[in-house]
Amino acid sequence: MTRPGGLRLSVLAALLSALPGAARAQEFHENVRHPCQDFAFLTRREIHDCLQRDLATADAELNREYQRKMREVDGEARDRLLQSQRAWLERYDRVLTSYYARGWANHSMVKVLPSQIRAVRDRTAWVRAYR
């Protein structure tokens, strides 16, 4: 017996799996490697500063791309992009707050910042591809 909506969920899952990687890859990933993490030759402070600069660069790129796309699209597409960006920002903040709030975890910023950088870059790619 099929539950009501079961077919719809199957169709939705199939559609989501067909999305390009940039549209799906907006998750917070742990243990992401980054070129700044040269533990053999840099101090933790130097690594942290390098990661902070890269996060600022990625964030500025996302902001520029979002503003460019908002000028490019109009009407319903613009409204969908605005709602999508707001939802992404809320989720991004929730995930990071939840992650950093785990008292039992020993979070090192030099281990967590690469995940933030990747999430922002993934979102930038999604915004860039938005139609």
C-alpha positions as CSV (number, residue, x, y, z in Angstrom):
1,M,0.0,0.0,0.0
2,T,1.3,3.4,-0.9
3,R,0.9,6.2,1.6
4,P,-0.7,9.4,0.3
5,G,2.1,11.7,-1.0
6,G,4.5,8.8,-1.3
7,L,4.7,9.1,-5.0
8,R,5.2,12.9,-4.7
9,L,8.1,12.3,-2.3
10,S,9.7,9.8,-4.8
11,V,9.4,12.3,-7.6
12,L,10.8,15.1,-5.4
13,A,13.8,12.9,-4.4
14,A,14.4,12.1,-8.1
15,L,14.3,15.7,-9.0
16,L,16.6,16.7,-6.2
17,S,19.1,14.1,-7.2
18,A,19.1,15.5,-10.8
19,L,20.0,19.0,-9.6
20,P,23.5,20.2,-10.5
21,G,26.1,19.9,-7.7
22,A,26.1,23.6,-7.0
23,A,22.4,23.5,-6.1
24,R,22.8,20.5,-3.8
25,A,26.2,21.3,-2.3
26,Q,25.2,23.9,0.2
27,E,25.8,21.8,3.3
28,F,28.2,22.4,6.2
29,H,30.9,19.8,5.8
30,E,33.3,18.9,8.6
31,N,37.0,18.2,8.2
32,V,37.4,20.2,5.0
33,R,41.1,20.7,4.0
34,H,42.2,24.1,2.9
35,P,45.5,25.4,1.4
36,C,46.0,27.7,4.4
37,Q,46.3,24.7,6.7
38,D,50.0,24.2,6.4
39,F,50.6,23.0,9.9
40,A,54.3,22.1,9.1
41,F,55.4,25.7,8.2
42,L,52.8,28.1,9.7
43,T,51.8,28.9,13.3
44,R,48.1,28.4,14.2
45,R,47.7,32.2,14.3
46,E,49.1,32.5,10.8
47,I,46.8,29.7,9.6
48,H,43.8,31.4,11.3
49,D,44.6,34.8,9.8
50,C,44.9,33.2,6.3
51,L,41.6,31.4,6.7
52,Q,39.9,34.6,8.0
53,R,41.2,36.5,4.9
54,D,39.9,33.7,2.6
55,L,36.5,33.7,4.4
56,A,36.2,37.5,3.9
57,T,37.1,37.1,0.2
58,A,34.6,34.3,-0.3
59,D,31.9,36.4,1.6
60,A,32.6,39.5,-0.5
61,E,32.4,37.4,-3.7
62,L,29.0,35.9,-2.6
63,N,27.7,39.5,-1.9
64,R,28.9,40.7,-5.3
65,E,27.4,37.8,-7.1
66,Y,24.1,38.1,-5.3
67,Q,23.8,41.8,-6.0
68,R,24.7,41.2,-9.7
69,K,22.1,38.4,-10.0
70,M,19.5,40.6,-8.3
71,R,20.1,43.3,-10.9
72,E,19.9,40.6,-13.7
73,V,16.6,38.9,-12.8
74,D,13.2,40.5,-12.1
75,G,9.7,39.6,-11.1
76,E,9.1,36.2,-9.7
77,A,12.6,35.0,-10.3
78,R,13.9,37.9,-8.2
79,D,11.4,37.1,-5.4
80,R,12.5,33.5,-5.4
81,L,16.1,34.4,-5.2
82,L,15.5,36.8,-2.3
83,Q,13.6,34.1,-0.4
84,S,16.2,31.5,-1.2
85,Q,19.0,33.7,0.1
86,R,17.1,34.6,3.3
87,A,16.4,30.9,3.9
88,W,20.1,30.0,3.2
89,L,21.4,32.7,5.6
90,E,19.0,31.5,8.3
91,R,20.1,27.9,7.9
92,Y,23.7,28.8,7.7
93,D,23.4,30.8,11.0
94,R,21.5,27.9,12.6
95,V,24.0,25.3,11.6
96,L,27.0,27.3,12.7
97,T,25.4,28.3,16.0
98,S,24.4,24.7,16.6
99,Y,27.9,23.5,15.7
100,Y,29.8,25.9,17.9
101,A,27.3,25.4,20.8
102,R,28.3,21.8,21.3
103,G,30.1,22.0,24.6
104,W,31.6,18.5,24.3
105,A,33.3,19.2,21.0
106,N,36.7,20.7,20.9
107,H,36.3,23.1,18.0
108,S,39.4,24.6,16.6
109,M,38.8,27.6,14.4
110,V,41.5,26.4,12.0
111,K,39.5,23.2,11.6
112,V,36.0,24.9,11.3
113,L,36.7,27.9,9.1
114,P,37.4,25.8,6.0
115,S,33.9,24.4,6.3
116,Q,32.5,27.9,6.4
117,I,34.5,29.0,3.4
118,R,33.3,26.0,1.4
119,A,29.6,26.6,2.4
120,V,29.9,30.3,1.2
121,R,31.7,29.2,-2.0
122,D,29.0,26.6,-2.7
123,R,26.3,29.2,-2.2
124,T,28.1,31.6,-4.6
125,A,28.2,28.9,-7.2
126,W,24.5,28.3,-6.7
127,V,23.7,32.0,-7.0
128,R,25.9,32.3,-10.1
129,A,24.0,29.4,-11.8
130,Y,20.5,30.7,-10.7
131,R,18.1,31.4,-13.6
